[in-house]
Amino acid sequence: MKDIAIIAVGGYNEIGRNMTAIRIGKDIVVMDMGIRLDRVQIHEDTDVESLHAADLIAMGAIPDDSIMNSIEGKVRAIACTHGHLDHIGAISKLAHKYHAPIIATPFTADLIHQEIKSEKIFGVNNPLKTMNAWYGMCSSVQRSRNPESWSRHSHPTSPASGLSLRLPTRWAEGPCS
């Protein structure tokens, strides 16, 4: 059986800065890259798009992803569960480091595209891919077709989703919020 690890990069004791790394063997999927808005909206004229990632990390506004340097493996995908900024607001500052596709539902992908387009410092060239969320549980036949799939969840933004990853012997489902 492959070694499996869940690494809490940010957002576990607060609202914002959500980022989780799931490592299966040497493959890593990052779930979410969020921003903690109360750290940057202290002043009316704060222009997040013009701030460097290092400054935002120092402010405690985006996840300090330096722990990712110590994780053995390669990031294969960045999966975004929904379009709230506490889950996607740091993509324009961090995603370019990983050279991995960004995967989201169509609505969330549109929001991510806008975030990337307005970024003024980093060029984010990660491919942006969409996946539709399914309702309820899929059968094992449906699941076996893809190494990952989305499940729809109720949340104040539509559509919120959880990510299911195919593990060597079973499925694991990640949270949506």
C-alpha positions in Angstrom: 0.0 0.0 0.0 1.2 3.5 -0.8 2.0 6.0 1.9 -0.8 8.5 2.4 -0.5 11.8 4.2 -2.8 14.8 4.8 -0.8 18.1 5.4 -2.7 21.0 6.9 -0.9 24.0 5.2 -3.3 26.7 6.3 -6.8 27.5 7.4 -7.4 24.9 10.0 -7.8 27.1 13.0 -9.4 30.2 11.3 -11.6 31.3 8.5 -9.4 31.9 5.5 -6.0 30.8 4.2 -7.5 27.3 3.4 -4.9 25.0 1.9 -4.5 21.2 2.3 -2.0 18.9 0.6 -2.9 15.3 0.2 0.0 13.0 -0.7 -0.5 9.5 -2.0 2.9 8.0 -2.6 4.8 10.6 -4.4 1.8 12.3 -6.0 0.3 15.4 -4.3 -3.1 17.1 -4.8 -3.4 20.5 -3.2 -7.0 21.4 -2.1 -7.7 25.1 -2.2 -5.4 28.2 -1.9 -7.3 30.8 0.1 -6.9 34.3 1.5 -7.8 35.6 4.9 -9.5 38.8 4.0 -9.5 40.5 7.4 -5.7 40.7 7.2 -5.7 42.7 3.9 -8.8 44.7 4.1 -7.7 46.8 7.1 -7.5 49.8 4.7 -9.9 50.7 2.0 -7.3 51.2 -0.7 -5.5 47.8 -0.2 -4.7 46.4 -3.7 -4.0 42.7 -3.1 -3.2 42.2 -6.8 -0.2 44.5 -6.3 1.2 42.8 -3.2 3.9 40.2 -3.3 3.1 36.7 -2.0 5.9 37.0 0.6 4.3 40.2 2.0 0.9 38.5 2.1 2.4 35.5 3.9 4.1 37.8 6.5 0.7 39.5 7.1 -0.9 36.1 7.7 -3.2 36.7 4.7 -2.3 33.7 2.6 -1.0 30.2 3.5 2.7 29.9 4.2 3.3 27.1 1.8 7.0 26.7 2.7 6.1 23.4 4.3 5.5 22.1 0.7 9.3 22.2 0.2 9.7 19.4 2.8 7.1 17.1 1.3 8.5 14.5 -1.0 6.6 14.2 -4.2 5.2 16.3 -7.0 2.0 18.4 -7.0 -0.1 16.9 -9.7 -3.2 19.1 -9.3 -4.6 22.1 -7.4 -8.3 21.3 -6.8 -10.6 24.1 -5.7 -13.7 23.2 -3.8 -15.7 26.4 -4.3 -15.5 30.0 -5.2 -15.2 31.8 -1.9 -12.0 33.8 -1.6 -11.0 32.0 1.6 -10.6 29.0 -0.8 -9.3 30.5 -4.0 -8.0 34.0 -3.1 -4.3 33.0 -3.0 -4.2 31.0 -6.3 -2.9 34.0 -8.2 0.0 34.3 -5.7 0.9 30.6 -5.1 -0.3 28.4 -8.0 2.6 29.3 -10.4 5.1 27.5 -8.0 3.6 24.1 -8.6 3.3 23.8 -12.4 0.1 21.8 -12.0 -3.4 22.1 -13.5 -6.0 24.0 -11.5 -9.2 22.0 -11.4 -12.6 23.4 -10.4 -16.3 23.3 -11.2 -17.1 25.7 -14.2 -18.4 28.5 -12.0 -15.4 28.4 -9.6 -13.1 28.2 -12.6 -14.5 31.4 -14.0 -13.9 33.1 -10.7 -10.3 31.8 -10.6 -9.8 33.0 -14.2 -10.8 36.5 -13.0 -8.4 36.3 -10.1 -5.5 35.2 -12.3 -6.3 37.9 -14.9 -6.2 40.7 -12.3 -2.9 39.6 -10.8 -0.1 42.2 -11.3 3.0 40.4 -10.1 3.0 36.7 -10.8 2.3 35.1 -14.2 0.0 32.2 -13.5 0.2 29.9 -16.6 -1.3 26.7 -14.9 -3.9 25.1 -17.1 -7.4 25.7 -15.8 -9.6 22.6 -16.1 -13.2 22.2 -15.2 -15.1 19.2 -13.8 -18.8 19.0 -13.1 -19.8 17.9 -9.7 -22.1 14.9 -9.4 -25.0 14.6 -7.0 -24.8 12.0 -4.3 -22.6 8.9 -4.3 -21.4 7.5 -7.6 -21.2 3.8 -8.3 -17.8 2.0 -8.3 -18.1 1.7 -12.0 -18.5 5.5 -12.5 -15.7 6.2 -10.0 -13.3 3.8 -11.7 -13.3 6.0 -14.8 -11.5 8.9 -13.2 -8.8 9.1 -10.5 -10.7 12.0 -8.9 -14.3 13.2 -8.9 -16.4 15.9 -7.3 -19.4 15.5 -5.1 -21.8 18.4 -4.7 -22.3 19.9 -1.2 -24.6 22.5 0.2 -22.8 25.8 0.9 -23.6 29.5 0.4 -21.8 29.5 -3.0 -22.9 27.4 -5.8 -21.7 24.8 -6.7 -19.6 23.9 -3.6 -18.1 20.5 -3.9 -16.0 17.9 -2.1 -13.2 16.0 -3.9 -13.0 12.3 -3.9 -9.6 10.8 -4.7 -9.0 7.2 -5.7 -6.6 5.6 -3.3 -4.7 2.3 -3.9 -7.4 0.4 -2.0 -10.3 2.8 -1.4 -11.7 6.3 -1.8 -11.1 9.3 0.4 -13.4 12.3 0.4 -12.2 15.8 1.3 -14.3 18.5 2.9 -15.9 21.4 1.0 -15.6 24.1 3.6 
